């Protein structure tokens, strides 16, 4: 049996080695390493796949979030609403720009933004809502967009973990996550469902004015070379990464299907265990399982992880410390945050390996290892 890994990027590469190597060689032959043809092709191909008007490649997912907020003319002290239960990048950029993060709770099934918590958090200072499509499940975007419209707010979707996920509206219309809000931001970190062989990210929007502004911001605020209209940054997706992503984008649906197959195997295997709550999808969302995250009920999580480690089965806690309790937000410690679901999840979640290269022998071994803890 091959060694079990949380993510197996090496064997994923080997399966497409000839195509990827050829694409990289084309970039080397062209010597167009920055903003070359591969970057332009990838932006167009991703736009077509997502069904969105404009895609702006950038250096990483965190930059994507920062550029999105820079494009909205926000002022210091403006409030940005986002879940506390997510990776820190979502709120890190809020603080970096002198804005105020307002943390809200999540739904216990989807792990995404809770609508009632969102409604209660809106104040006259609120300017932006940042829903996170956590672990590969969509946030309740139809309701979020209705709330945003009613309160004259903007929406930036953090789609770093859910590229390829389908959201179905109540009228039956389906859209890809990241294309529903005013701006979508995503990451191509190697472990993502669509991962590069280094860092990478992108923004998408159907608003041409926003697209033009974000394009400028990502390139030193330039409208033309040496003419800097706005304060910007230097955030580029290099041509080699774009060439790799062009190959992998064609396979994204099959990659997501492989993750869904792994998730079904786990969920079927653990269905009778009262100590394990397996992830599931709400009716409006497909699930692309960037992570397969279970909840352990009445279980010592540290001992569970140690047990799996003794059998060389990796697992991870995403995320042990929510945003509102991080040291970087120490000035908010005097706020009486009421986030019961977030508090519960940080104490009981655990993610099992899920990736495109898992085989049945590995899955059976993992399931056997998990079940043996409860004997």
C-alpha positions in Angstrom: 0.0 0.0 0.0 1.2 3.5 -0.8 1.9 5.8 2.1 -1.2 7.7 3.1 -1.0 11.4 2.8 -3.4 14.3 3.5 -2.7 15.5 -0.1 -0.8 13.5 -2.7 0.4 16.1 -5.2 3.2 13.9 -6.4 1.1 11.1 -7.8 -1.4 13.6 -9.2 1.5 15.1 -11.1 2.7 11.7 -12.4 -0.7 11.0 -13.8 -0.5 14.1 -16.0 3.3 14.4 -16.3 3.6 14.4 -20.0 1.0 17.2 -20.5 2.4 19.3 -17.7 6.1 18.9 -18.7 5.1 19.9 -22.3 3.2 23.0 -21.1 6.2 24.0 -18.9 8.6 23.5 -21.8 6.5 25.8 -24.0 6.8 28.6 -21.5 10.6 28.0 -21.2 10.8 28.1 -25.0 8.8 31.3 -25.2 10.8 33.0 -22.3 7.6 34.9 -21.5 7.7 34.1 -17.8 5.6 37.0 -16.6 2.1 37.7 -18.1 2.8 35.5 -21.0 0.4 33.7 -23.3 -0.3 31.0 -20.7 -1.5 33.5 -18.2 -3.9 35.1 -20.7 -5.1 31.7 -21.8 -5.7 30.6 -18.2 -7.7 33.7 -17.4 -9.9 33.1 -20.4 -10.3 29.4 -19.7 -11.2 29.9 -16.1 -13.7 32.6 -17.1 -15.3 30.2 -19.4 -15.4 27.4 -16.9 -16.9 29.5 -14.1 -19.3 31.3 -16.4 -18.1 34.7 -15.3 -17.2 37.9 -17.2 -13.7 38.7 -16.0 -10.9 36.8 -14.3 -7.8 38.5 -12.9 -4.9 36.2 -12.0 -2.8 37.1 -9.1 0.0 35.7 -6.9 -2.0 33.9 -4.2 -5.4 33.7 -2.5 -4.5 36.1 0.3 -3.6 38.7 -2.3 -6.8 38.1 -4.1 -8.8 39.0 -0.9 -6.6 42.1 -0.3 -6.9 43.3 -3.9 -10.7 42.8 -3.8 -11.0 45.0 -0.6 -8.6 47.6 -2.0 -10.8 47.9 -5.0 -13.9 48.8 -3.0 -12.7 52.2 -1.7 -13.2 51.2 1.9 -12.2 53.5 4.7 -10.3 52.7 8.0 -12.8 51.5 10.6 -15.3 50.2 8.0 -16.8 46.9 9.2 -16.3 43.6 7.3 -18.5 40.7 8.4 -17.0 37.2 8.1 -17.1 33.9 9.9 -14.7 33.3 12.7 -14.4 29.6 11.8 -12.1 29.8 8.8 -8.4 30.2 7.9 -6.9 33.4 9.1 -6.2 34.9 5.7 -9.8 35.9 5.4 -9.6 38.3 8.3 -5.8 39.0 8.1 -6.3 41.2 5.1 -9.1 43.1 6.9 -6.8 44.1 9.7 -3.9 44.8 7.3 -6.0 47.4 5.5 -7.1 49.1 8.7 -10.7 47.7 8.5 -12.6 46.2 11.3 -13.4 42.4 11.2 -16.8 41.5 12.7 -16.9 37.8 13.5 -20.1 35.8 13.2 -21.1 32.2 13.7 -21.5 29.3 11.2 -24.1 26.7 10.4 -23.5 23.4 12.1 -24.1 21.4 8.9 -22.4 23.4 6.2 -19.8 25.0 8.5 -20.5 28.2 6.5 -21.9 31.6 7.4 -25.0 31.5 9.6 -27.8 33.8 8.3 -29.3 34.8 11.6 -25.8 35.6 12.9 -25.2 37.7 9.8 -28.4 39.7 10.2 -27.6 40.5 13.9 -24.1 41.7 13.0 -25.0 44.5 10.5 -24.5 48.0 11.7 -24.4 51.4 10.0 -20.6 50.9 9.7 -20.9 47.6 7.8 -19.7 47.8 4.2 -18.8 44.2 3.1 -19.9 40.6 3.7 -17.2 38.0 3.1 -18.8 34.5 3.1 -16.4 31.6 3.1 -17.2 28.4 1.2 -15.5 26.3 3.8 -14.2 22.8 3.1 -15.8 22.8 -0.3 -19.4 23.5 0.7 -21.2 26.7 -0.5 -22.3 29.4 1.9 -26.1 30.3 1.6 -25.4 32.9 -1.2 -29.0 33.5 -2.2 -29.9 34.8 1.2 -26.6 36.6 1.6 -27.1 38.5 -1.6 -30.7 39.4 -0.6 -29.4 40.8 2.7 -26.6 42.6 1.0 -29.0 44.3 -1.5 -31.4 45.3 1.3 -28.6 46.9 3.2 -26.5 48.3 0.3 -23.6 46.1 1.1 -20.9 44.5 -1.1 -20.1 40.8 -1.1 -16.7 39.2 -1.6 -16.8 35.4 -1.8 -13.8 33.6 -0.3 -13.8 30.6 -2.7 -10.3 29.3 -1.9 -11.7 25.9 -0.8 -14.6 25.4 -3.2 -13.7 26.0 -6.8 -16.0 23.9 -9.0 -18.8 23.8 -6.4 -22.3 24.4 -7.8 -24.8 26.6 -6.1 -28.5 26.1 -7.0 -30.9 29.0 -6.4 -34.5 28.5 -5.4 -35.6 29.1 -9.0 -33.4 26.3 -10.3 -30.6 28.4 -11.7 -27.1 27.0 -11.0 -24.0 29.1 -10.7 -20.4 28.3 -9.6 -19.3 29.6 -6.3 -17.1 32.6 -6.6 -19.4 34.1 -9.3 -22.4 35.1 -7.3 -21.1 38.0 -5.2 -19.7 41.2 -6.5 -16.2 39.7 -6.4 -14.9 36.2 -6.0 -11.4 35.4 -4.7 -9.7 32.0 -4.9 -6.3 30.3 -4.3 -4.3 27.8 -6.3 -2.1 26.7 -3.4 -0.8 23.2 -4.3 -3.2 21.4 -1.9 -6.4 23.1 -3.3 -8.8 21.3 -5.6 -7.3 23.2 -8.4 -3.7 23.5 -7.3 -0.6 24.9 -8.9 3.0 23.7 -8.3 3.6 26.9 -6.3 1.5 29.8 -5.2 -1.2 31.4 -7.3 -4.6 33.0 -7.0 -7.3 34.8 -9.0 -10.2 37.2 -8.7 -13.4 37.1 -10.7 -16.3 39.5 -11.3 -19.0 40.3 -13.7 -18.4 44.1 -13.2 -16.0 45.5 -15.8 -15.2 48.6 -13.8 -14.2 46.4 -10.8 -12.3 44.2 -13.1 -10.3 47.1 -14.6 -9.6 48.5 -11.1 -8.4 45.1 -9.7 -6.2 44.6 -12.7 -4.6 47.9 -12.1 -4.2 47.3 -8.3 -2.5 43.9 -9.0 0.0 45.6 -11.2 1.3 48.5 -9.1 -1.9 50.6 -9.8 -0.9 51.1 -13.4 -3.3 52.2 -16.1 -0.4 52.2 -18.6 3.2 51.5 -18.1 4.7 54.0 -15.6 1.3 55.7 -15.1 0.1 54.8 -11.7 -3.5 55.9 -11.1 -4.2 54.1 -7.7 -2.1 52.7 -4.9 -1.5 49.1 -5.9 0.7 46.1 -5.2 2.7 43.6 -7.2 0.7 40.4 -7.4 1.2 38.2 -10.5 0.5 34.6 -11.5 3.6 33.5 -13.3 3.4 31.9 -16.7 4.7 28.5 -15.6 2.0 28.2 -12.9 -0.6 29.3 -15.4 0.5 26.7 -17.9 0.2 24.0 -15.2 -3.2 25.3 -14.2 -4.4 25.2 -17.8 -3.8 21.5 -17.9 -5.4 20.8 -14.5 -8.4 23.0 -15.1 -9.5 20.6 -17.8 -9.5 17.8 -15.1 -11.1 19.8 -12.3 -14.5 18.2 -12.6 -13.0 14.7 -12.5 -10.8 15.7 -9.6 -13.8 16.9 -7.6 -15.7 13.8 -8.5 -12.8 11.7 -7.1 -13.0 13.7 -3.9 -16.8 13.1 -3.7 -16.2 9.4 -4.2 -13.8 9.3 -1.3 -16.2 11.2 0.9 -19.1 8.8 0.0 -16.8 5.8 1.0 -16.1 7.4 4.4 -19.7 8.5 5.1 -21.1 5.1 4.2 -18.5 3.4 6.4 -19.2 5.6 9.4 -23.0 5.9 9.1 -23.7 3.7 12.1 -21.2 5.4 14.5 -22.9 7.7 17.0 -19.6 9.2 17.9 -19.0 10.5 14.4 -21.0 13.2 12.5 -20.0 13.0 8.9 -20.2 16.0 6.6 -23.2 16.5 4.4 -24.5 18.9 1.8 -27.5 21.3 2.2 -29.9 21.2 -0.7 -28.6 24.3 -2.4 -25.0 23.2 -2.6 -22.9 20.5 -4.2 -19.8 19.6 -2.1 -16.3 19.3 -3.6 -14.6 18.2 -0.4 -11.5 20.3 -0.2 -11.5 18.7 3.3 -13.5 15.7 4.7 -14.2 17.0 8.1 -16.0 14.9 10.8 -17.2 16.0 14.2 -16.2 13.7 17.1 -18.9 13.5 19.7 -17.9 12.5 23.3 -14.5 11.6 22.0 -11.0 12.7 23.2 -9.8 14.2 20.0 -6.1 14.2 21.0 -6.3 10.4 21.7 -8.1 9.8 18.5 -5.4 11.6 16.5 -2.7 9.8 18.4 -4.4 6.5 17.6 -4.5 7.2 13.9 -0.9 8.5 13.9 0.2 5.2 15.5 -1.2 3.5 12.3 0.4 6.1 10.1 -2.9 7.6 9.2 -2.6 11.4 9.0 -5.4 13.8 10.1 -5.6 17.5 10.7 -7.6 20.0 12.7 -9.0 22.8 10.5 -9.2 25.0 12.6 -8.3 24.8 16.3 -8.3 28.5 17.1 -11.1 30.7 15.6 -10.4 34.1 14.3 -11.9 36.0 17.2 -9.6 34.3 19.6 -6.3 34.8 17.7 -3.6 37.0 19.3 -3.6 39.3 16.3 -7.1 40.5 17.3 -6.2 41.0 20.9 -7.9 44.4 20.8 -11.2 42.7 20.3 -10.9 40.4 23.3 -13.1 42.7 25.3 -16.0 42.0 23.0 -18.4 39.3 24.3 -18.6 37.2 21.1 -21.4 34.7 21.2 -20.4 32.1 18.7 -21.5 28.7 20.2 -21.3 26.7 17.0 -17.8 28.0 16.3 -16.7 27.2 19.8 -18.1 23.7 19.5 -16.5 23.0 16.2 -13.1 24.1 17.2 -13.1 21.5 19.9 -14.4 18.5 17.9 -13.6 18.7 14.2 -11.0 16.5 12.6 -10.3 16.1 8.9 -9.4 12.8 7.3 -7.3 12.4 4.1 -9.1 13.3 0.9 -7.5 13.8 -2.5 -7.7 12.7 -6.1 -5.2 9.8 -5.9 -6.7 7.7 -3.1 -7.4 4.1 -3.8 -9.7 1.6 -2.1 -6.9 -0.1 -0.3 -5.9 3.1 1.4 -9.6 4.0 2.2 -10.3 0.6 3.7 -7.2 0.9 5.8 -8.2 4.3 7.1 -11.7 3.2 7.9 -10.4 0.2 9.7 -8.1 2.4 11.7 -10.8 4.8 12.7 -13.2 2.0 13.7 -10.5 0.3 15.8 -10.4 3.3 18.0 -14.0 2.7 19.2 -13.6 -1.0 20.0 
